Amino acid sequence: MSLPRLHPDTIEEVKQRADIVDVVSEHVVLRKQGKDFTGLCPFHDDKSPSFSVSPSKQFYYCFGCGAGGNAIKFLMELGKRPFGEVVLDLARRYQISVKTLEPAERQELQRQVSLREQLYEILAVTSKFYEHALQQPQGAAALVYLQQARRLQPETIQQFQLGYAPGGWQTLYSYLVEQKRYPVDLVDQAGMVVPRQGGGGYYDRFRDRLMIPIHDLQGRVIGFGGRTLTDEQPKYLNSPETELFDKGKLLYGLDRARAAIAKDDGAIVVEGYFDAIALHAAGIGNVVASLGTALSLPQIKLLLRYTESNRIIFNFDADAAGEKAATRAIGELADLAYKGEVQLRILNLPQGKDPDEFLKTHSTAAYQTLVKAAPLWLDWQIQQMLASKDLSQADQFQQSTQAVAQLLGSLPNASLRTHYIHRCAELLSQGNGRLAVQLETDLRTQVRGQRWHGRSQKWQTKGDRTLLEESEAQLLRLYLHLPACREQVHEALESRDLDFSISHHRVLWQQILAFTRSAVDSDPAPVSADLLSQLQDRISEHPDPLEHLYLLFQLDEKNQYDLRRSALVIRGAIACMERVMCEKRRRHFLDLWQKTNCATDPELGQSYQQQVYLETQRIEALDREQRLTTFADLAQSPWVGEPLEL
C-alpha cells in the first residue's frame, strides 16, 4: 500500500525536530570526541571508528565508506525504508502533527498510523492489567513465587513490570473488549486472544501465568512471556508473531542493557527471563535473554551495535541440557566465531547453577570474576570433548584426538588452527613434553586431512589442475631463482596449511626440504647458492626421471618479470592454490550432504551444510584477495627495464 504524500511543512518540521545524535545512538555506540561523536560505521565492516556525528550540523559522515546525511537519510539507509515511512515514524516519535497534500488521503494515513499505535496502546493497557492483577488476592500465589522462590524485591518487580494473567477463559477478553471497548480483531492482532475453533468467539491466550512484558528499544511493550505456575505445558509461553513482535529480531532486556553493554564493551546472553532480571537486580546491566531461540543474524547485529570488541558471553546452565541449549542458541553466531569476527565466550557457573540460583548464594563480584575468566568458545568446546574421557585408555584417547581434529579442521583461519593444534597437543599429552611434540605433528596431519581429504583427485576438475600446475610452478621458480624470497614462500605455505599437489612438484619440494635440512645440519650458515645445481643432480638420480621439471630451472622473459614482482606472485599463487583446495572440499561436502537423509540424521546434514557454507565464505574471501592482487599487478608497468641479473 502506497504512503500518502506528506505536506512540505510536515517534512521540514521533522527535519528541524529530529535530533541526529538521538536517532543514531539507538543503532550505533557513540562516544564524545570534542564537539562531535564517533563510532563504528553501520554501513560497512568498520574495524576502527570512522563514523562521525555532528550535533551542530545535524549531519553524519563516514570517512571509510563515504556514507552521509541527516537523521531521515540515516534511517532510510539503515533499514532500507522509504522516505515517507521514515518521516511518519519520526513525526510520531517527536509528536509532530502530520499534514498531507490531499485531504482525501488523511483517512488512509490515519489508518496506517493508527494500527500500530492502537496495538501499542492495547499491549500497554494489558501490561498494566497484569501488574494490577498481581497485587490482588487472585495473584497471591504468583507474588509469593516472585518474592520467595525468585527473591525479587518490590522495586525489581515494579521496574520490570511483572504481572499475573488471571485464570479463566475470558478474563482479559472481558476487560479489553467489553469494558475498554477495544475491537476484538485488534486484540487478536496484538496476540492477546485466540479465536476458538469453529468460529465460536475468543479466549485468553495467557491464563494463570506469571507475566513478563517484552519491550522494544524504545521501551514500548510489544509482547509477553508467560511462566506457568502449575504443571501446564509449555513451561514458558511467548506471544505469537504480530505486527509488533518478531522474536527472531528481539532480545529480552536490550532496551535496559544497551547502555551497559556499550560501557562494559561486552554483552552477556542468558537463557531465561529471570536470569536476566536477577542479574540486572544485582547491578549487572549488560545482560539480555535469547527468548529461547537460536541467535539469528538480526539479533547478533543488534548486540554488536553496542560493543566495539564484539565480545559476547553465553551464560547457560552447566548441565547437559544447558550445554545443548547453549550450542543450539549460538545459531548463526558460530560462523562469525569460527572466522574470528566475534569474540564468543562461554560461562558455566559452578555446580551447574544458572545465574538466578548462583546469585542467591554468591556476590555480584563473584559472578563478575567468573565472567572475566570465561573461556573462548573454541576452548570451551575442547574442554567439553575431553572432560568425560579417560585419556589413559587407548580407545578414548583415539576418539578424543579424532574429535579435536574434526573441530580444528572446520577453522578457516590457518593461524588460529596452528594455535589450537599446539594447545590441544599439550592437553592430550597430559604434561608429557616428548609426546606433545609428536601429537602436534600427528594432529596437524589429521587436521590437514579434515581440510582437504588427502590428495584425492576425485573432486578436482581439469581447470583446477591447470591452475594448480601454474601456481605451484610459479612458487617453485621463485624459490629456486630468488634466494631472498625463500623464507617468504615457506611462511606462505605454512600459514595457509598448503602443500604441493602436482606429483612432480611434490617430488621437487621434498628434495628441496631434504637438501635444506642437510645443509643446515652441516653448516649453520645460510643455505649455499648452489641449490640449483645440487637439485639438478638429485633429480637426475631420481628413479623416475622427471624431465619436465627441468623447465623450472630455466627462465624466460616472462619468468624474469615474475621475479621482479615476487611478493605479488607469491600472494596470487597461494590464493589460487587455497581456492582450488576450498573448491574440492566444497564439492566433497556438497556430495555428502546430497547423499544424507536429513530427515533421519538432521545433525549430520546440518554439519555438511555448515562445511559447505564455510568453504563458500572462504572462496569469496580468496576471490576478493585475488582481485586486489590483480589490481596491484596491473598498476605496475609490465616488461619495463633491463632483464634481471641473477
Secondary structure in CASP SS format (residue, H / E / C, confidence):
PFRMAT SS
TARGET T0000
AUTHOR 0000-0000-0000
METHOD secondary structure of the structure
MODEL  1
M C 1.00
S C 1.00
L C 1.00
P C 1.00
R C 1.00
L E 1.00
H C 1.00
P H 1.00
D H 1.00
T H 1.00
I H 1.00
E H 1.00
E H 1.00
V H 1.00
K H 1.00
Q H 1.00
R H 1.00
A C 1.00
D C 1.00
I H 1.00
V H 1.00
D H 1.00
V H 1.00
V H 1.00
S C 1.00
E C 1.00
H C 1.00
V C 1.00
V C 1.00
L C 1.00
R E 1.00
K E 1.00
Q E 1.00
G C 1.00
K C 1.00
D E 1.00
F E 1.00
T E 1.00
G E 1.00
L C 1.00
C C 1.00
P C 1.00
F C 1.00
H C 1.00
D C 1.00
D C 1.00
K C 1.00
S C 1.00
P C 1.00
S C 1.00
F E 1.00
S E 1.00
V E 1.00
S E 1.00
P C 1.00
S C 1.00
K C 1.00
Q C 1.00
F E 1.00
Y E 1.00
Y E 1.00
C E 1.00
F C 1.00
G C 1.00
C C 1.00
G C 1.00
A C 1.00
G E 1.00
G E 1.00
N C 1.00
A H 1.00
I H 1.00
K H 1.00
F H 1.00
L H 1.00
M H 1.00
E H 1.00
L H 1.00
G H 1.00
K C 1.00
R C 1.00
P C 1.00
F H 1.00
G H 1.00
E H 1.00
V H 1.00
V H 1.00
L H 1.00
D H 1.00
L H 1.00
A H 1.00
R H 1.00
R H 1.00
Y C 1.00
Q C 1.00
I C 1.00
S C 1.00
V C 1.00
K C 1.00
T E 1.00
L C 1.00
E C 1.00
P H 1.00
A H 1.00
E H 1.00
R H 1.00
Q H 1.00
E H 1.00
L H 1.00
Q H 1.00
R H 1.00
Q H 1.00
V H 1.00
S H 1.00
L H 1.00
R H 1.00
E H 1.00
Q H 1.00
L H 1.00
Y H 1.00
E H 1.00
I H 1.00
L H 1.00
A H 1.00
V H 1.00
T H 1.00
S H 1.00
K H 1.00
F H 1.00
Y H 1.00
E H 1.00
H H 1.00
A H 1.00
L H 1.00
Q C 1.00
Q C 1.00
P H 1.00
Q H 1.00
G H 1.00
A H 1.00
A H 1.00
A H 1.00
L H 1.00
V H 1.00
Y H 1.00
L H 1.00
Q H 1.00
Q H 1.00
A H 1.00
R C 1.00
R C 1.00
L C 1.00
Q C 1.00
P H 1.00
E H 1.00
T H 1.00
I H 1.00
Q H 1.00
Q H 1.00
F C 1.00
Q C 1.00
L C 1.00
G E 1.00
Y E 1.00
A E 1.00
P C 1.00
G C 1.00
G C 1.00
W C 1.00
Q C 1.00
T H 1.00
L H 1.00
Y H 1.00
S H 1.00
Y H 1.00
L H 1.00
V H 1.00
E H 1.00
Q H 1.00
K C 1.00
R C 1.00
Y C 1.00
P C 1.00
V H 1.00
D H 1.00
L H 1.00
V H 1.00
D H 1.00
Q H 1.00
A C 1.00
G C 1.00
M C 1.00
V E 1.00
V E 1.00
P E 1.00
R C 1.00
Q C 1.00
G C 1.00
G C 1.00
G C 1.00
G C 1.00
Y E 1.00
Y E 1.00
D E 1.00
R C 1.00
F C 1.00
R C 1.00
D C 1.00
R E 1.00
L E 1.00
M E 1.00
I E 1.00
P E 1.00
I E 1.00
H E 1.00
D C 1.00
L C 1.00
Q C 1.00
G C 1.00
R C 1.00
V E 1.00
I E 1.00
G E 1.00
F E 1.00
G E 1.00
G E 1.00
R E 1.00
T E 1.00
L C 1.00
T C 1.00
D C 1.00
E C 1.00
Q C 1.00
P C 1.00
K C 1.00
Y E 1.00
L E 1.00
N E 1.00
S C 1.00
P C 1.00
E C 1.00
T C 1.00
E C 1.00
L C 1.00
F C 1.00
D C 1.00
K H 1.00
G H 1.00
K H 1.00
L C 1.00
L C 1.00
Y E 1.00
G C 1.00
L H 1.00
D H 1.00
R H 1.00
A H 1.00
R H 1.00
A H 1.00
A H 1.00
I H 1.00
A H 1.00
K H 1.00
D H 1.00
D C 1.00
G C 1.00
A E 1.00
I E 1.00
V E 1.00
V E 1.00
E C 1.00
G C 1.00
Y H 1.00
F H 1.00
D H 1.00
A H 1.00
I H 1.00
A H 1.00
L H 1.00
H H 1.00
A H 1.00
A C 1.00
G C 1.00
I C 1.00
G C 1.00
N C 1.00
V E 1.00
V E 1.00
A E 1.00
S C 1.00
L C 1.00
G C 1.00
T C 1.00
A C 1.00
L C 1.00
S C 1.00
L H 1.00
P H 1.00
Q H 1.00
I H 1.00
K H 1.00
L H 1.00
L H 1.00
L H 1.00
R C 1.00
Y C 1.00
T C 1.00
E C 1.00
S C 1.00
N C 1.00
R E 1.00
I E 1.00
I E 1.00
F E 1.00
N E 1.00
F C 1.00
D C 1.00
A C 1.00
D C 1.00
A H 1.00
A H 1.00
G H 1.00
E H 1.00
K H 1.00
A H 1.00
A H 1.00
T H 1.00
R H 1.00
A H 1.00
I H 1.00
G C 1.00
E C 1.00
L H 1.00
A H 1.00
D H 1.00
L H 1.00
A H 1.00
Y H 1.00
K C 1.00
G C 1.00
E C 1.00
V C 1.00
Q E 1.00
L E 1.00
R E 1.00
I E 1.00
L C 1.00
N C 1.00
L C 1.00
P H 1.00
Q H 1.00
G H 1.00
K C 1.00
D C 1.00
P H 1.00
D H 1.00
E H 1.00
F H 1.00
L H 1.00
K H 1.00
T H 1.00
H C 1.00
S C 1.00
T H 1.00
A H 1.00
A H 1.00
Y H 1.00
Q H 1.00
T H 1.00
L H 1.00
V H 1.00
K H 1.00
A C 1.00
A C 1.00
P C 1.00
L E 1.00
W H 1.00
L H 1.00
D H 1.00
W H 1.00
Q H 1.00
I H 1.00
Q H 1.00
Q H 1.00
M H 1.00
L H 1.00
A H 1.00
S C 1.00
K C 1.00
D C 1.00
L C 1.00
S C 1.00
Q C 1.00
A H 1.00
D H 1.00
Q H 1.00
F H 1.00
Q H 1.00
Q H 1.00
S H 1.00
T H 1.00
Q H 1.00
A H 1.00
V H 1.00
A H 1.00
Q H 1.00
L H 1.00
L H 1.00
G H 1.00
S C 1.00
L C 1.00
P C 1.00
N C 1.00
A H 1.00
S H 1.00
L H 1.00
R H 1.00
T H 1.00
H H 1.00
Y H 1.00
I H 1.00
H H 1.00
R H 1.00
C H 1.00
A H 1.00
E H 1.00
L H 1.00
L H 1.00
S H 1.00
Q C 1.00
G C 1.00
N C 1.00
G H 1.00
R H 1.00
L H 1.00
A H 1.00
V H 1.00
Q H 1.00
L H 1.00
E H 1.00
T H 1.00
D H 1.00
L H 1.00
R H 1.00
T H 1.00
Q H 1.00
V H 1.00
R H 1.00
G H 1.00
Q H 1.00
R H 1.00
W H 1.00
H C 1.00
G C 1.00
R C 1.00
S C 1.00
Q C 1.00
K C 1.00
W C 1.00
Q C 1.00
T C 1.00
K H 1.00
G H 1.00
D H 1.00
R H 1.00
T H 1.00
L H 1.00
L H 1.00
E H 1.00
E H 1.00
S H 1.00
E H 1.00
A H 1.00
Q H 1.00
L H 1.00
L H 1.00
R H 1.00
L H 1.00
Y H 1.00
L H 1.00
H H 1.00
L C 1.00
P H 1.00
A H 1.00
C H 1.00
R H 1.00
E H 1.00
Q H 1.00
V H 1.00
H H 1.00
E H 1.00
A H 1.00
L H 1.00
E H 1.00
S H 1.00
R C 1.00
D C 1.00
L C 1.00
D C 1.00
F C 1.00
S C 1.00
I C 1.00
S H 1.00
H H 1.00
H H 1.00
R H 1.00
V H 1.00
L H 1.00
W H 1.00
Q H 1.00
Q H 1.00
I H 1.00
L H 1.00
A H 1.00
F H 1.00
T H 1.00
R H 1.00
S H 1.00
A H 1.00
V H 1.00
D H 1.00
S H 1.00
D C 1.00
P C 1.00
A C 1.00
P C 1.00
V C 1.00
S C 1.00
A C 1.00
D C 1.00
L H 1.00
L H 1.00
S H 1.00
Q H 1.00
L H 1.00
Q H 1.00
D H 1.00
R H 1.00
I H 1.00
S H 1.00
E C 1.00
H C 1.00
P C 1.00
D C 1.00
P C 1.00
L C 1.00
E H 1.00
H H 1.00
L H 1.00
Y H 1.00
L H 1.00
L H 1.00
F H 1.00
Q C 1.00
L C 1.00
D C 1.00
E H 1.00
K H 1.00
N H 1.00
Q H 1.00
Y H 1.00
D H 1.00
L H 1.00
R H 1.00
R C 1.00
S H 1.00
A H 1.00
L H 1.00
V H 1.00
I H 1.00
R H 1.00
G H 1.00
A H 1.00
I H 1.00
A H 1.00
C H 1.00
M H 1.00
E H 1.00
R H 1.00
V H 1.00
M H 1.00
C H 1.00
E H 1.00
K H 1.00
R H 1.00
R H 1.00
R H 1.00
H H 1.00
F H 1.00
L H 1.00
D H 1.00
L H 1.00
W H 1.00
Q H 1.00
K H 1.00
T C 1.00
N C 1.00
C C 1.00
A C 1.00
T C 1.00
D C 1.00
P H 1.00
E H 1.00
L H 1.00
G H 1.00
Q H 1.00
S H 1.00
Y H 1.00
Q H 1.00
Q H 1.00
Q H 1.00
V H 1.00
Y H 1.00
L H 1.00
E H 1.00
T H 1.00
Q H 1.00
R H 1.00
I H 1.00
E H 1.00
A H 1.00
L H 1.00
D H 1.00
R H 1.00
E H 1.00
Q H 1.00
R H 1.00
L H 1.00
T H 1.00
T H 1.00
F H 1.00
A H 1.00
D H 1.00
L H 1.00
A C 1.00
Q C 1.00
S C 1.00
P C 1.00
W C 1.00
V C 1.00
G C 1.00
E C 1.00
P C 1.00
L C 1.00
E C 1.00
L C 1.00
END
